Amino acid sequence: MTVGGKRLKISLLLAAVILLGAVGYVGFRLFSPSETTHTESRNARVPYSRPPSVVVPAVVPGWQSVAGRDGSYAYDVPPDWTPKPETMRNWQADGRGPVLRLARPAFHGKGYCESDRDRPRGGTGVATSKAPDASVKIATELAKHVYGNAKLEIEPSQETQIPFEHGKTRTGVITMIEVTPEPGECEPAKAYVGAISIASGENGNPKCAVMAVYSDDTVSREQALQILKSYRWVPPSNRTTTVPPR
């Protein structure tokens, strides 16, 4: 690899790390704006060790949680899904839509497609959006990126109340889409895509935290909706920090 190629690879990796942290931070700000973060000095030469992670309990019986970096928010997925919170799912801008990135993802059904072993049956993740109809925007973009030129039946959005700190609540807006992909190898007969958006609650801040889910018909509409409705603020008393061994 040339020096220029190495620099490009390092720059892209650094950009992904910064973005991953930024999405986690925005989610942190939206759910718990009164807390602060701690930044350690990187000048000292010390052996690399994985950073501490925060574990929170699931609220859906029998499911597993996927928590934000600081544990201030989480969502639940079924037990046969695989959380990959330290990675990011990226779709580049193309004819299907603009750049879309989902942080703190989970996946299920990887390896089912003979011609594309990395393709999962479904996935989840979090993003941010300034769009007034953020749940519709993210769900629609996600459906187009995953399923291409498919028929989309967008359901009317519905509101749900999400418990927040100090006994307050915030309004979440849920959008579900029934997708009928065009026939093709590994394409399902039916799929479901959904998103829930939560406004920052801060005056003058148009950003919304958005959690999205997509899956073929191995996941029902009701189960996809249950994943969305599990997106929540987590009280500090329910966050446990674990330190991996060196």
KEMITI-491684 format. One record per residue: x, y, z of N, C-alpha, C in turn. Coordinates in steps of 0.1 Angstrom, whole numbers, padded with zeros to 4 digits, always signed. Example, Ala and Ser with C-alpha at 12.3 -4.5 7.8 and 13.67 -1.06 7.14 Angstrom:
+0132-0057+0078+0123-0045+0078+0132-0033+0078;+0128-0022+0071+0137-0011+0071+0129+0000+0079;
// end
This chain:
+0008-0012+0000+0000+0000+0000+0009+0012+0000;+0005+0023-0008+0013+0035-0009+0011+0043+0004;+0020+0053+0005+0019+0062+0017+0005+0070+0016;+0002+0074+0004-0011+0081+0003-0023+0072+0006;-0022+0059+0002-0032+0049+0005-0034+0047+0020;-0022+0046+0027-0022+0045+0041-0029+0057+0048;-0025+0069+0043-0031+0081+0049-0046+0081+0048;-0051+0077+0036-0065+0077+0033-0072+0067+0042;-0066+0055+0044-0072+0045+0052-0073+0050+0067;-0062+0056+0071-0062+0062+0085-0072+0073+0087;-0073+0081+0077-0083+0093+0077-0097+0087+0078;-0100+0077+0070-0114+0072+0070-0117+0065+0083;-0107+0058+0088-0109+0051+0101-0112+0061+0112;-0103+0072+0112-0105+0083+0122-0119+0089+0121;-0123+0092+0109-0136+0098+0107-0147+0089+0112;-0146+0076+0110-0156+0067+0115-0157+0067+0130;-0145+0067+0136-0144+0067+0151-0151+0080+0156;-0147+0091+0150-0153+0104+0155-0168+0104+0153;-0173+0099+0142-0187+0099+0139-0194+0090+0149;-0189+0079+0152-0195+0069+0161-0196+0075+0175;-0186+0083+0179-0186+0089+0192-0197+0101+0192;-0197+0108+0180-0207+0119+0179-0221+0114+0180;-0225+0103+0173-0238+0098+0174-0242+0094+0188;-0232+0087+0195-0234+0083+0208-0236+0095+0217;-0228+0106+0215-0229+0118+0223-0242+0125+0221;-0247+0126+0208-0260+0132+0206-0271+0125+0213;-0271+0111+0212-0281+0104+0220-0280+0106+0234;-0267+0107+0239-0265+0110+0253-0271+0124+0257;-0268+0134+0249-0274+0147+0251-0289+0147+0251;-0295+0140+0242-0309+0140+0240-0316+0134+0252;-0310+0124+0258-0316+0117+0269-0311+0122+0282;-0299+0127+0284-0294+0131+0297-0285+0143+0295;-0291+0155+0293-0283+0167+0290-0275+0172+0302;-0279+0168+0314-0273+0173+0326-0260+0167+0330;-0256+0156+0323-0244+0149+0327-0232+0154+0318;-0220+0151+0322-0208+0154+0315-0200+0142+0311;-0191+0144+0301-0183+0132+0297-0169+0135+0302;-0161+0124+0303-0147+0125+0307-0138+0121+0296;-0128+0129+0293-0118+0126+0282-0105+0124+0289;-0098+0113+0285-0085+0110+0290-0074+0115+0281;-0063+0118+0286-0052+0123+0278-0046+0111+0270;-0043+0113+0258-0038+0102+0249-0023+0104+0246;-0016+0113+0254-0002+0116+0251+0007+0105+0257;+0003+0100+0269+0011+0090+0276+0011+0077+0268;+0023+0071+0268+0024+0058+0261+0020+0047+0271;+0008+0041+0269+0003+0031+0277-0002+0019+0269;-0002+0007+0274-0007-0004+0266-0022-0002+0262;-0026-0006+0250-0040-0005+0246-0049-0014+0254;-0060-0009+0259-0070-0018+0265-0084-0013+0260;-0093-0022+0259-0106-0018+0255-0113-0009+0265;-0120+0001+0261-0126+0010+0270-0137+0003+0278;-0141+0008+0290-0152+0003+0298-0165+0003+0290;-0173-0006+0292-0186-0006+0285-0197-0006+0296;-0209-0001+0292-0220+0001+0301-0231-0010+0297;-0235-0017+0307-0245-0027+0305-0258-0023+0312;-0270-0024+0306-0282-0021+0312-0292-0033+0310;-0301-0034+0319-0311-0046+0318-0321-0044+0307;-0325-0055+0301-0336-0054+0290-0349-0052+0297;-0358-0046+0290-0372-0044+0295-0382-0053+0289;-0378-0059+0278-0386-0069+0272-0382-0083+0277;-0391-0091+0283-0386-0104+0289-0380-0113+0279;-0369-0119+0282-0362-0128+0273-0354-0122+0262;-0354-0109+0261-0346-0102+0251-0333-0097+0257;-0325-0091+0248-0312-0085+0253-0312-0070+0249;-0304-0063+0257-0304-0048+0255-0292-0044+0246;-0293-0033+0239-0282-0027+0232-0281-0013+0237;-0271-0009+0245-0270+0003+0252-0261+0013+0244;-0264+0026+0246-0256+0037+0242-0242+0036+0249;-0233+0044+0244-0219+0043+0249-0219+0046+0264;-0227+0055+0269-0227+0059+0283-0238+0053+0290;-0246+0045+0283-0258+0038+0290-0270+0047+0292;-0270+0059+0287-0281+0068+0290-0293+0064+0282;-0292+0056+0271-0303+0051+0263-0300+0037+0259;-0311+0030+0256-0309+0016+0251-0322+0012+0244;-0320+0000+0237-0332-0006+0231-0330-0021+0232;-0340-0029+0230-0339-0044+0231-0341-0051+0218;-0334-0062+0216-0336-0071+0205-0338-0085+0209;-0344-0093+0201-0347-0107+0204-0333-0115+0207;-0334-0126+0214-0322-0133+0218-0314-0139+0207;-0320-0141+0195-0312-0146+0184-0305-0135+0175;-0306-0123+0180-0299-0112+0173-0285-0110+0179;-0276-0104+0172-0263-0102+0176-0259-0087+0177;-0259-0082+0189-0255-0068+0191-0240-0066+0187;-0238-0055+0180-0224-0051+0176-0223-0036+0179;-0223-0032+0192-0224-0018+0195-0212-0010+0192;-0200-0016+0190-0188-0009+0187-0186-0007+0172;-0195-0011+0164-0194-0009+0150-0204+0001+0144;-0204+0004+0132-0213+0013+0125-0217+0007+0112;-0230+0008+0109-0235+0003+0096-0236+0015+0087;-0230+0015+0075-0229+0026+0066-0235+0022+0052;-0243+0032+0047-0247+0031+0033-0243+0044+0026;-0235+0043+0016-0230+0054+0009-0240+0060+0000;-0239+0073-0003-0248+0080-0012-0248+0074-0026;-0259+0071-0031-0260+0065-0045-0274+0068-0050;-0278+0061-0060-0291+0063-0066-0303+0060-0057;-0300+0052-0046-0310+0048-0037-0313+0059-0027;-0303+0067-0023-0305+0077-0013-0292+0083-0008;-0293+0093+0001-0281+0099+0006-0274+0090+0016;-0262+0095+0021-0255+0087+0031-0263+0085+0043;-0263+0072+0048-0270+0069+0060-0261+0060+0069;-0260+0064+0082-0252+0057+0091-0260+0053+0104;-0259+0041+0108-0266+0037+0120-0255+0032+0130;-0255+0038+0141-0245+0035+0152-0252+0025+0162;-0244+0019+0171-0248+0010+0181-0258-0001+0175;-0254-0008+0164-0263-0017+0157-0264-0031+0163;-0274-0038+0159-0275-0053+0161-0280-0059+0148;-0277-0072+0146-0280-0078+0134-0286-0092+0136;-0293-0097+0127-0298-0111+0127-0298-0117+0114;-0295-0130+0113-0296-0138+0101-0285-0136+0091;-0273-0132+0096-0261-0131+0086-0258-0144+0081;-0254-0145+0068-0250-0157+0062-0261-0164+0054;-0273-0159+0054-0284-0167+0048-0283-0166+0033;-0277-0155+0028-0276-0153+0013-0264-0159+0007;-0265-0169-0001-0253-0176-0007-0244-0167-0014;-0249-0157-0021-0241-0148-0029-0235-0136-0022;-0240-0134-0010-0236-0123-0001-0237-0127+0013;-0226-0133+0018-0226-0139+0031-0227-0128+0042;-0223-0116+0039-0223-0105+0049-0237-0099+0050;-0246-0102+0042-0259-0096+0042-0267-0102+0053;-0272-0094+0062-0281-0099+0073-0296-0099+0069;-0304-0106+0075-0318-0106+0073-0324-0093+0078;-0318-0087+0089-0323-0075+0095-0313-0069+0104;-0316-0057+0108-0307-0049+0117-0313-0038+0123;-0306-0031+0132-0311-0020+0140-0299-0010+0141;-0302+0002+0146-0292+0012+0149-0298+0025+0152;-0289+0034+0157-0294+0048+0160-0287+0058+0151;-0294+0069+0149-0289+0080+0141-0294+0093+0146;-0291+0104+0140-0297+0117+0143-0302+0124+0131;-0312+0133+0132-0318+0140+0121-0323+0153+0125;-0322+0163+0116-0328+0176+0119-0341+0178+0111;-0345+0167+0104-0358+0168+0096-0370+0169+0106;-0380+0177+0103-0392+0178+0111-0400+0164+0112;-0398+0156+0101-0405+0143+0101-0394+0133+0101;-0386+0133+0112-0373+0125+0112-0376+0110+0111;-0386+0105+0117-0389+0091+0117-0393+0086+0103;-0401+0094+0096-0404+0091+0082-0392+0092+0073;-0384+0102+0075-0372+0104+0066-0362+0092+0068;-0359+0089+0080-0349+0078+0082-0354+0064+0078;-0367+0062+0081-0373+0049+0077-0373+0047+0062;-0377+0058+0055-0378+0057+0041-0364+0056+0034;-0354+0063+0039-0340+0062+0034-0335+0048+0036;-0338+0043+0048-0333+0029+0052-0339+0019+0042;-0352+0020+0040-0359+0010+0032-0354+0010+0018;-0351+0022+0012-0345+0023-0001-0331+0018-0002;-0323+0020+0008-0309+0015+0008-0309+0000+0009;-0317-0006+0017-0317-0020+0019-0324-0028+0008;-0335-0023+0003-0344-0030-0006-0345-0025-0020;-0338-0014-0022-0337-0008-0036-0351-0003-0041;-0354-0006-0053-0366-0001-0060-0378-0009-0056;-0381-0009-0043-0392-0017-0038-0405-0008-0036;-0416-0015-0035-0429-0008-0032-0429-0005-0017;-0431+0007-0013-0432+0011+0001-0446+0016+0004;-0452+0010+0015-0464+0014+0020-0462+0020+0034;-0461+0033+0034-0458+0041+0046-0471+0043+0055;-0471+0037+0067-0482+0039+0076-0482+0053+0082;-0494+0057+0086-0494+0070+0093-0486+0069+0106;-0479+0080+0109-0470+0079+0121-0479+0079+0134;-0474+0073+0144-0481+0073+0157-0472+0078+0168;-0478+0084+0178-0470+0089+0189-0470+0080+0201;-0459+0080+0209-0458+0072+0221-0451+0080+0231;-0454+0079+0244-0447+0086+0255-0436+0078+0261;-0425+0084+0262-0413+0077+0267-0409+0083+0281;-0409+0075+0291-0405+0080+0305-0391+0086+0304;-0389+0097+0311-0376+0104+0312-0373+0107+0326;-0362+0114+0329-0357+0117+0342-0367+0126+0349;-0367+0126+0362-0375+0135+0371-0390+0133+0368;-0394+0121+0364-0408+0119+0362-0414+0125+0350;-0405+0130+0341-0410+0137+0329-0411+0126+0318;-0418+0130+0307-0419+0121+0295-0415+0129+0283;-0411+0122+0272-0409+0128+0259-0417+0121+0249;-0421+0128+0239-0429+0122+0228-0420+0115+0218;-0423+0103+0215-0416+0096+0204-0426+0094+0193;-0421+0096+0180-0429+0095+0168-0425+0082+0161;-0434+0073+0159-0430+0060+0152-0436+0060+0138;-0428+0056+0129-0432+0053+0115-0429+0039+0111;-0439+0032+0106-0436+0018+0101-0439+0018+0085;-0431+0010+0078-0432+0008+0064-0433-0006+0061;-0443-0010+0053-0443-0024+0048-0437-0024+0034;-0427-0032+0032-0419-0032+0020-0421-0044+0011;-0424-0042-0002-0425-0054-0011-0413-0052-0021;-0402-0060-0019-0391-0058-0028-0394-0064-0042;-0386-0060-0052-0387-0066-0065-0381-0080-0064;-0386-0090-0072-0380-0103-0071-0366-0103-0075;-0358-0111-0067-0344-0112-0070-0338-0122-0060;-0325-0126-0062-0318-0135-0053-0317-0129-0040;-0321-0137-0029-0320-0133-0015-0330-0122-0011;-0339-0118-0021-0348-0107-0017-0361-0114-0011;-0366-0109+0000-0377-0115+0007-0390-0111-0001;-0401-0118+0002-0414-0115-0004-0419-0102+0003;-0416-0101+0016-0421-0089+0023-0411-0086+0034;-0410-0073+0037-0401-0068+0048-0408-0057+0055;-0402-0054+0067-0407-0043+0075-0395-0033+0079;-0398-0021+0078-0388-0010+0082-0395+0000+0091;-0389+0004+0101-0395+0013+0110-0385+0022+0117;-0389+0033+0122-0381+0042+0130-0389+0050+0140;-0382+0053+0151-0388+0061+0162-0379+0073+0164;-0385+0085+0164-0377+0097+0166-0381+0104+0179;-0371+0110+0186-0374+0117+0199-0367+0130+0198;-0375+0141+0200-0369+0154+0199-0360+0157+0211;-0350+0166+0209-0341+0169+0220-0347+0174+0233;-0358+0182+0231-0364+0188+0243-0358+0201+0247;-0348+0205+0239-0340+0217+0242-0345+0228+0232;-0348+0240+0237-0352+0251+0229-0341+0254+0218;-0345+0256+0206-0336+0259+0195-0328+0248+0190;-0329+0236+0195-0322+0224+0190-0331+0215+0182;-0330+0215+0169-0339+0208+0160-0336+0193+0159;-0325+0189+0165-0320+0175+0163-0329+0165+0170;-0332+0154+0164-0339+0143+0170-0330+0131+0170;-0331+0123+0181-0325+0110+0181-0334+0100+0174;-0329+0092+0166-0337+0082+0158-0332+0068+0160;-0340+0059+0163-0337+0045+0163-0345+0038+0152;-0338+0029+0144-0344+0023+0133-0342+0008+0133;-0352+0001+0126-0351-0013+0125-0355-0017+0111;-0349-0028+0105-0354-0033+0093-0352-0049+0093;-0361-0056+0087-0360-0070+0086-0369-0076+0075;-0365-0088+0070-0374-0095+0062-0385-0101+0070;-0394-0109+0064-0405-0114+0071-0403-0125+0081;-0390-0128+0084-0387-0137+0096-0390-0129+0109;-0391-0116+0108-0395-0108+0119-0409-0102+0116;-0419-0103+0124-0432-0098+0122-0432-0083+0124;-0443-0077+0118-0445-0063+0120-0446-0059+0135;-0453-0068+0143-0455-0065+0157-0442-0066+0164;-0433-0076+0160-0420-0077+0167-0411-0065+0164;-0411-0060+0151-0404-0048+0147-0408-0036+0155;-0421-0035+0157-0427-0024+0164-0423-0025+0179;-0422-0037+0184-0418-0039+0198-0404-0035+0200;-0395-0037+0191-0381-0033+0191-0381-0018+0192;-0388-0011+0184-0389+0004+0184-0394+0009+0197;-0404+0003+0202-0410+0008+0215-0401+0006+0227;-0391-0003+0225-0382-0005+0237-0371+0005+0238;-0370+0014+0228-0360+0025+0228-0364+0035+0240;-0354+0037+0248-0357+0044+0261-0345+0051+0267;-0348+0060+0276-0338+0066+0285-0336+0056+0297;-0324+0055+0301-0321+0045+0312-0316+0053+0324;-0323+0052+0336-0318+0059+0348-0304+0054+0352;-0296+0063+0358-0283+0060+0362-0282+0047+0371;-0293+0045+0379-0293+0034+0388-0293+0020+0381;-0297+0021+0368-0298+0008+0360-0286+0006+0351;-0276+0015+0352-0264+0014+0344-0252+0007+0351;-0247-0003+0346-0235-0010+0352-0223-0009+0343;-0212-0003+0348-0200-0002+0340-0191-0014+0342;-0187-0020+0331-0178-0032+0332-0165-0029+0325;-0154-0033+0331-0141-0030+0326-0135-0043+0321;-0132-0044+0307-0127-0056+0302-0113-0058+0307;-0108-0071+0308-0095-0074+0312-0085-0069+0302;-0073-0065+0306-0062-0060+0297-0057-0072+0288;
// end
